[in-house]
Amino acid sequence: GLSATTGSAVTATPASTTTYLISGTVNGCATNNAQITVTVVPNPVVTSSGDISICNGSSASLSASGATTYSWSPSIGLSGTTGNNITANPSSTTTYTVVGTTNGCSASQQLTVTVNSLPVLVTSGNETVCENQSALLIVSGADSYSWSPATGLNSTTGNNILSTPASTTTYTVVGTSNGCSSSSQLTVTVN
């Protein structure tokens, strides 16, 4: 672990705590010996909560463990830059680095917060019908859909729904993509 075994200054890089003996000579005569112990402190093993996906406008709890103090970067969208538990609310996908330090030794971990967009629903079907007639309700812009109330609907899921309400009814459709949802309303007026 030494850069050299002779000379008045050497660099010690031991893999574990090591005690070195220093012997000096002057004009061929030995002088007093000395000892120097280089204590090797292990680097902390930092673990984090891992990568996470959120919807735009939502927040995520990020955590780290394995060290004494923690520093987070970049600060964009973070509730703070120190501590083992913080909240992230980035507006776009961001990779954060947490550096954990114990006894002056540090280790880091990266985690990515993926920000998914909310679906933008496009609807049609606001119609006026006579009693016992049907209206076709159509929605697009998401991967799956849920309709409510179920009154007068031939189904409560799907993007093309047939509505035959007994009276004027306003329906709410919730569209979901990548775990993120948005909603829209359609009214079928019954004369």
QUIKA-V647706 format. One record per residue. RES is the residue in three letters. PSI is psi in degrees with one decimal (* if undefined). Layout:
[[RES:PSI] [RES:PSI]]
This chain:
[[GLY:5.4] [LEU:146.4] [SER:-23.7] [ALA:162.0] [THR:1.9] [THR:159.4] [GLY:163.1] [SER:-14.8] [ALA:123.2] [VAL:162.7] [THR:128.5] [ALA:127.2] [THR:67.8] [PRO:154.8] [ALA:-23.5] [SER:169.9] [THR:127.7] [THR:139.2] [THR:125.2] [TYR:141.9] [LEU:129.4] [ILE:123.2] [SER:130.3] [GLY:150.3] [THR:145.2] [VAL:121.1] [ASN:39.6] [GLY:-0.8] [CYS:136.3] [ALA:140.5] [THR:-173.4] [ASN:146.1] [ASN:155.0] [ALA:159.2] [GLN:143.1] [ILE:128.1] [THR:126.0] [VAL:112.4] [THR:124.1] [VAL:117.4] [VAL:126.5] [PRO:146.2] [ASN:145.2] [PRO:153.0] [VAL:102.0] [VAL:128.2] [THR:151.5] [SER:171.0] [SER:-14.2] [GLY:174.7] [ASP:148.6] [ILE:151.2] [SER:137.1] [ILE:164.9] [CYS:150.0] [ASN:128.6] [GLY:-9.9] [SER:172.8] [SER:164.3] [ALA:145.2] [SER:126.2] [LEU:139.1] [SER:156.4] [ALA:153.7] [SER:167.9] [GLY:-2.9] [ALA:-177.5] [THR:-44.3] [THR:157.9] [TYR:144.8] [SER:130.8] [TRP:143.9] [SER:155.1] [PRO:166.3] [SER:-5.6] [ILE:120.6] [GLY:7.1] [LEU:147.7] [SER:-19.1] [GLY:171.8] [THR:1.6] [THR:157.3] [GLY:160.6] [ASN:-12.3] [ASN:120.4] [ILE:168.7] [THR:134.2] [ALA:133.4] [ASN:62.3] [PRO:154.3] [SER:-13.7] [SER:166.6] [THR:128.3] [THR:136.6] [THR:122.4] [TYR:148.9] [THR:129.7] [VAL:128.6] [VAL:120.2] [GLY:137.3] [THR:134.2] [THR:128.4] [ASN:37.6] [GLY:-2.2] [CYS:142.3] [SER:155.3] [ALA:157.4] [SER:163.1] [GLN:142.2] [GLN:146.4] [LEU:145.2] [THR:131.9] [VAL:109.2] [THR:126.4] [VAL:114.8] [ASN:140.2] [SER:150.2] [LEU:140.2] [PRO:145.4] [VAL:110.0] [LEU:136.0] [VAL:122.0] [THR:156.5] [SER:151.9] [GLY:3.0] [ASN:104.9] [GLU:160.5] [THR:126.6] [VAL:162.6] [CYS:162.7] [GLU:141.8] [ASN:9.6] [GLN:162.9] [SER:155.3] [ALA:141.9] [LEU:120.9] [LEU:125.7] [ILE:138.8] [VAL:148.9] [SER:169.0] [GLY:-4.9] [ALA:178.5] [ASP:-33.1] [SER:158.5] [TYR:146.8] [SER:131.1] [TRP:146.9] [SER:152.9] [PRO:167.1] [ALA:-9.8] [THR:119.4] [GLY:1.7] [LEU:145.1] [ASN:-14.0] [SER:155.4] [THR:5.3] [THR:155.5] [GLY:169.2] [ASN:-11.1] [ASN:109.0] [ILE:139.8] [LEU:125.3] [SER:128.2] [THR:69.9] [PRO:155.0] [ALA:-23.3] [SER:170.4] [THR:128.5] [THR:135.9] [THR:123.2] [TYR:145.4] [THR:128.7] [VAL:131.0] [VAL:120.4] [GLY:138.1] [THR:133.5] [SER:134.3] [ASN:34.4] [GLY:1.7] [CYS:141.3] [SER:152.1] [SER:164.9] [SER:161.9] [SER:160.8] [GLN:145.5] [LEU:140.2] [THR:130.5] [VAL:112.6] [THR:127.5] [VAL:120.8] [ASN:*]]
